Each structure stands twice: as C-alpha cells, then as structure tokens.
Amino acid sequence: MSPEIKDLYGDYARGAMDRREFLGKLAKLAGGTAAAAALLPALEGAPVASQLVPKDDPRLETEYIKYPAAAGEMRAYSAKPKGAEKLAGVIIIHENRGLNPHTEDIARRMALEGFQAIAPDALSPLGGTPENPDEVRPLFQKLDRETNVKNFVAAVAYLRTRPQATGKVACMGFCWGGGTTNQVAVNAPDLAAAVPFYGAQPAVEDVPKIKAALLIHYAGDDERINAGIPAFEEALKKAGVEHKIHMYEGAGHAFMNDTGTRYNKEAAELAWRRTIAFFKEKLKS
C-alpha cells in the first residue's frame, strides 16, 4: 500500500474530507473503483478478533455506566481492578470512530495498571456509537463542540466523587480524542494529568487555564497536527504549565491503534510505558 494512499486515509480519518471525496480520490490513486473497494477493509482496520485484555478477564470488574453531563446522561465503559479499595481515575477518549471494542480494550489495559478507567461514548447525545462503522464519522459533525467538552469535563467530576475514588483523575485520548483531551485540560481545573496523543492543540490564549501536568505524544509523520506544536509549546512554557513532549519519528498519525494500518509497535509500546509511568507518578504519589 502506497504512502499516498495511507496519507489520504489519514486525512479522511481526521475529518478533512467526507466519504464521497475520500472514495473518489482513493479510486484515482488505486487505479479504479474496484481496486479502491478492495483496499477499504485494510484501510479501515476492522477490529481484531481478540483484544489484548479479554472482556471477561477475571482480574477486572467491567460494566457500562452512565454519568450526568451537560447533554443529559453519558454512557461509558468502565473497567477497574477487582477488589480494589481506593482508585485514581483515568478517562479514555476515543478516536472519531466512537466507542468501539478497541477503546474498551484500552480501558481494560489501563485498569490492569491499577486505575478505574472509563471510556465515555461522545455520541451518547445522538443515541450512541452505531454498530455500522460507516455511520459513525458523519455523526461527529453533528456534535456541539462546547457541549461535547462539557460532557467530558463532567467525567472528571464523576471519577473524583466515586466511593472508591482517591480524588485524582487523569485524561488521555487519541486523534479526535487527543484534541478533546487538550480541551478537557483547559476546562477542568481539577484534572491532575492529561496525555493527548497526536491531538489538535488548544488556542494559545486558553493554555494558561491548564492546571494539569501534560505528557504529549506526537507522530513524526503527521504534518497537519505537528504544525501546531511550536505555538502550543511556546504558550505552555510562557504559562508555566508542567509538560513533556515526545516525538516518535517514523511513526504516523494513529500509531497507537493496533487494529489499524498505521499501528507502529515500537512507538506504541514506548508511548504506553511512558504514559503509565506518568500516571503512576501524578496519580499515585
């Protein structure tokens, strides 16, 4: 598969074009409509048959929960270590594919590290993430941006006040969820830590509002997102926000998603180790 095709899909996945435009350009690059159709399953990265952490892992308690938010009740997937007494919380924010099996697996991985993880479904106000992946992405255009951020900020309050809560909460997200994570950091003064993965940066004038410590992951081959790094980094330094930026050279946008074509095992494993160490420092100390 050519780099041009991968880059085209990356632009589409980030919402830079609608599906009709994407399919038209893909057909030209692939040499025809039939060839484009043959490439789609690989590009769209159908979820793997088995996750890294099974749904019924006996070490965990998992369930779907609801918490109060700006748009009413938000549905979320919850995972936590079985029998734990006190837990810090981690909010997992999905890509623009909605709450899917991969995101739920990330929540289970985080729970095995000793946290209560919840993965809210951003599309809850619109009836939740559809089962058909083709129906998911257009729904993100219908979300009210301000209300969406408030819905995730409400997850911070939810995790801080649970009976098992330590009061410390972090947030992490990928692609669309990385940008949303940055917005949660701006709008949730009680957030202890945030880890955006290749997410759109907040407006520089909003950066001084950030109280959380930031661990920021970027892909080396991600021109559009990376264009915003210099201004963001300058604003973070000027505002005195605790932060660390990691650039993963040779990796592309969405390198953490091990169900997709852009997965980079080396970069993903290193970023995960750094994230877990960061959360244990900021949430358990």
N, C-alpha and C positions, 0 to 999 in steps of 0.2 A: 504494500500500500504506500503510495507516494506521500511525501511530506506535505504537498499541496492539498491533498485530499484530507489529511489529518488536520491541517490548519483550517480548512474550510469547515470541517465538522466542529472544531473548537470554537470558531466564530458563531456557528449556529447554536451550539450548546450554551453559549454565554448570552444568547438572545440578540445577537447583532443582525439577524435576518429571520424572516418567517420560514415555515417549512417549504412553501412553494418555491421561494427564491433559492433556498438551500438545495432542493432536489434538482432544480434547473441547472445550477452551477455544477452540482455533482455529476449530472449526466454528461456535461461537456468535458469535465476532467476525466471521467471514467470511459468515455467513448460511446455513450449511448444510454438510453433509459434502462435497458435490460441489465447492463453492466452495473449501473448505479443501484438498481434494486438488489443485485447480488451482494453488493458491498454493505448495504444497510445493516444487516444483522451484526456484522463485526463492528461497524462503527458505533452502533447504539449500545453495544456492550450488554447483551442480555445478562441478567444477574446469574451468578454462578449457582450451581445446583445445591451446593452446601456451603454455609458460611464458616468462617474461622472458628466462631464460637456457636455451637448448636443452640437452637431455640430452647431446647429442654435441658440445657446444661444444669446438672444438679447443684452446682455451686451458687446458682443465681436465683433471684426472685424476679420474674418479669411479668409485666401486665400493661394494658392500655389504661391510661388515666385521663382525667380531664381537670383542667385548672381554669380559674376565672381570669378573663383578659378583656381588653378593650372591645373586641368584637364578639363578646359573649364567651362561651366555653371553648377552650382549645383542647384538641385531642393530642395526646403524646404517648410515645412508647417509653416505658420506664424499665430500667434494669438496675439491680443492686445486689451486693453480696448477701447471701442467705445468712440470717442470724446476726448481722452486724448491729452494733448498738448505736454508735454515732457516726454520721457520714457527711462529708462535704459533698456538694452537688456540682455536676457538670452538665451544661446544656449543649446538646449536639444539634447543629443547624445544617440541614441537608442542602444538596445542590438544587438546581432548578428542575429536578426530576421528582420532587416531592418526597414524602416519607415512604421509602421503599425498603426491601429486605437488606440491602447493603447498609443503609443508615442505621437500621435496627441492630445490625451486626456490630457496627462501630460502637453503639451504646453498650452492647454486651461486653465488648473488649474493654471499654472504659470501666465498667462495673467490676471486672475481674482485677482491675488495678486498685480497687478499694474505694470507689466512689458510687454515689447514686447518680446515674445518668438518665436524663430524659431527652428524648428527641421529639420535639413538637412538630406537628404537621402544619406548615404555614398555610395550607389550603383548607384548613378547618372551616373558615368563614364561607367557603364556596362548596361545602359538602365533603371535603377531604380529598386526598390524592386518588384519582381514578386508577383502576386496575390497568387500563389500556395506556401504555406509555405515550402514545401519540396524542392523547387527550390532555396530558399533563402540562406541557410547556406553555400552551396558549393561556392557561388559567393564571399564570404568574403576571400576565399583563393586566389582569383584572383586579389584582390586589391593590388596595390603597396603601401607599408606601408608609405614611405616617402611622396608620393603624397597625400595619404589619410589625413595625418596630416596637410599638407599644405591646403587642401580643407576646413578643419575645422578652421584653423587659419584665412583663408580668411573670414569666417563668422564673426569673431571679427571685422575686418575692415568694413565689410558691416553694422553691427549694430551700430558701432561708428559714422558712417557718414550719417545715415539716417536723413531726415529733422526734424523728431521728437526726434532725439537722444539727450541724455544728455552727451554722450561720455563715459559712464561707461557700461562695458559689463562683464558678468559672463558666466561660462560654467558649465554644470552638465551632468553626463552620468551614465549609468547603465551597469554592466558586461563588455562586449566589449567596450561599450561607456564610462565606468568608466576608463578603461585603456587609451582610446583615450583622455578623459578629462585631464588626467595627462600629456599626450603628448602636448596637446594644452597649458597647463600651462607652460611647458618647452619652447615652441616655440613662444609664443605670449606675449611679454613684456608689451603690452598694456592691457592685461587681468587683471581685478580688483579682481576677485574672482573665485574660482573653487571648485566644490563639486563632487568628484568622489565617486560613490557607488560601493563597492567591485570590484575595478578595479586593473588591473596589474600595479605595480609600475614602474616608470621610472628608468633608470640606475642611480646609485648613483652619477656618475660623471656629470649627467645632472641636478641634483637637484639645484645647485647654480644658474642656469639660471632662476629659477622660481621667478617671481616678484609678482604674485597674492597671496592673502590670501587663505589658503586652509581649507576646512571643509571636513573631510574624514570619510566616513561611511564604517564599515566592519561588516560582519556577523560572529557570534561566531563559527558556524559550516561551515567553509569554509577553510579547511586545506591548499589547494594549494595556494590560494590567500594570506592567512594570513602568509604564510611562508616568504613573502617578507616584512612584516611590520617592523621588527627590524632594518634592514639596511636602509629602507626608513626613518624611524623616526629619526635615528641617523644622517642621511645626512641632514634632514630638520633642526634639531637643530644646527648642525655644520655650516650650511649656513645661519642661522638666518632667515629662512623663517617662516612667521606667519602661524601657523597651529593648528588645533584641531582635534584629532582623537576620534571617538566614536565607541565602540564595542557593538554590540547587541547580547548578549548571548542568546542562544536558537533559534536564527534565522539562516536560511541557505542562501546560495548564491541566489540572485534574490528575496530576501524577499520583495522588493518594488513593484514587479509586481503583481497587484491584478487580473490579468487574468490567472495566472499560479498556479501550485500546491505548490510552495514554499512560497507563499504570507504569511507574518506574520503581521497581522493587527496592533498589538501593536507596533512592531518595526517600521513598515512603517509610522504610524501616528506620532510617536515621531521623526523619522528622517525627515519627511516632515516639521514639526513645527520648528525644529532646522534649516533646510535649509532656510525656508522663513525668519526667524528672522535674519539669517546670511546675506542673500541677501539684506534685507532692511537696515541692518547696513552698509554694504560695498558699496551698490549702490545708496542709497537714502540719505546718510548723507553728 
